[in-house]
Amino acid sequence: MKFSVPIFAIFWFLEFIIDCYGAIPCTNHDDCGGIQCPAGYAPYCATILFSQCKCSQSDAIWSTWTAWSQCSVTCGAASGSRTRQRNCAKSGTTNDFCVGNHLQGEVCRANSSHCPRDGHWGHWLAWSPCSVSCGKGTRQRLRQCNNPPPAYGGSYCSGYVRDNQACSHSCTSKPCPSCDENLNCVWNQTCSASESCMVRAVTGHGFQFTVHCILSQDCHFMTTFLHNSEIYCCDDRDCLRKYIGI
């Protein structure tokens, strides 16, 4: 007696041979409808019909997630991203595999809303007056690191705060004679532009008579506060002739 084999049985057998022979793990989960298995389990063929799958204990197990990486942005208002990962550890010799992704990402924000800002120099200020009023001297100018100033850990401006420059003034000499106590004078010396020829104690008052150069500001200070000293500050011959008669 002969038995005929229905055509669907042939396809059923071929599917068993191709998809589920030896109960191998399902591939890419497309043939299982994307089944999700818990940790320690993997999808295997449960039936040979329609390549159904089930979760069975697996030799492939995910490790724990690593710590999250640093956020891709450290400051400012823009959002960044960070990731963490895990490894699939196999304890046997089967073809088991871990279900899921080994890499995971998420959106993150910066720890600070303020980004470091480096400082930049402002304009140079005006030059100071020359250090001398007669001869060669120096002058200086300053600048500030304020355009903008450093902020939130930014670096200070590189370079010099102070700039020096040579300067000079032509000297205008002032006459100042050498005199003894008898008012015998000789025009043999001059005072610089910042000095005056001081005549002191012409008629006595307990002070020794002198004629010599002194800083103009010091001479005028003495005439203001030493009223009985008979002090005169001269910058020309006419003034000197008035007080010492030469």
Backbone hydrogen bonds, N-H to C=O, Kabsch-Sander energy under -0.5 kcal/mol:
donor,donor_aa,acceptor,acceptor_aa,energy
9,A,6,P,-0.7
10,I,6,P,-1.0
11,F,7,I,-1.6
12,W,8,F,-2.1
13,F,9,A,-2.1
14,L,10,I,-2.4
15,E,11,F,-2.4
16,F,12,W,-1.6
17,I,13,F,-2.2
18,I,14,L,-2.5
19,D,15,E,-2.9
20,C,15,E,-0.7
20,C,16,F,-0.9
21,Y,16,F,-0.5
23,A,20,C,-2.2
26,C,43,P,-2.0
28,N,26,C,-0.5
30,D,27,T,-0.9
31,D,27,T,-0.7
32,C,29,H,-0.9
33,G,30,D,-0.8
34,G,29,H,-3.2
37,C,35,I,-0.5
41,Y,38,P,-1.8
42,A,56,S,-2.9
44,Y,54,K,-3.7
45,C,24,I,-0.9
46,A,52,Q,-2.1
47,T,52,Q,-0.9
50,F,48,I,-0.5
51,S,48,I,-0.6
52,Q,49,L,-1.1
54,K,44,Y,-3.1
56,S,42,A,-2.8
56,S,54,K,-0.6
58,S,40,G,-3.1
61,I,59,D,-0.6
61,I,89,A,-2.9
63,S,87,N,-2.7
66,T,85,Q,-2.5
69,S,83,T,-2.6
72,S,81,S,-1.7
76,G,112,S,-1.0
80,G,108,C,-3.1
82,R,106,E,-2.0
84,R,104,Q,-2.3
86,R,102,H,-2.1
89,A,61,I,-2.8
89,A,87,N,-0.8
91,S,59,D,-2.4
104,Q,84,R,-2.6
106,E,82,R,-2.0
108,C,80,G,-1.9
112,S,74,T,-0.9
115,C,113,S,-0.5
117,R,151,A,-2.8
119,G,155,S,-2.9
120,H,148,P,-2.2
122,G,144,Q,-3.0
125,L,142,L,-3.4
128,S,140,Q,-2.8
131,S,138,T,-1.9
135,G,169,H,-3.1
137,G,167,C,-3.6
139,R,165,Q,-2.6
141,R,163,D,-2.0
143,R,161,V,-1.4
146,N,144,Q,-1.7
147,N,120,H,-2.8
147,N,148,P,-1.1
151,A,117,R,-2.2
154,G,151,A,-1.3
163,D,141,R,-2.5
165,Q,139,R,-2.5
167,C,137,G,-2.4
169,H,135,G,-2.4
173,S,171,C,-0.6
174,K,191,C,-2.5
176,C,189,Q,-1.9
178,S,186,V,-2.8
179,C,177,P,-0.5
180,D,184,N,-1.5
183,L,180,D,-1.9
185,C,183,L,-0.9
186,V,178,S,-2.2
188,N,186,V,-1.9
191,C,174,K,-3.2
195,E,192,S,-1.7
196,S,214,I,-3.1
197,C,234,C,-2.9
198,M,196,S,-0.8
198,M,212,H,-3.0
199,V,232,Y,-2.7
200,R,198,M,-0.5
200,R,210,T,-2.2
201,A,229,S,-1.0
201,A,230,E,-1.9
205,H,203,T,-0.6
207,F,204,G,-1.2
210,T,200,R,-1.3
212,H,198,M,-1.8
214,I,196,S,-2.1
216,S,194,S,-2.3
219,C,215,L,-2.3
220,H,216,S,-2.3
221,F,217,Q,-1.6
222,M,218,D,-2.0
223,T,219,C,-1.9
224,T,220,H,-1.3
225,F,221,F,-1.9
226,L,222,M,-2.3
227,H,225,F,-0.6
229,S,226,L,-1.4
232,Y,199,V,-2.7
234,C,197,C,-2.3
234,C,232,Y,-0.6
240,L,236,D,-1.5
241,R,237,R,-2.9
242,K,238,D,-1.5
243,Y,239,C,-1.0
244,I,240,L,-2.8
245,G,240,L,-0.5
245,G,241,R,-1.4
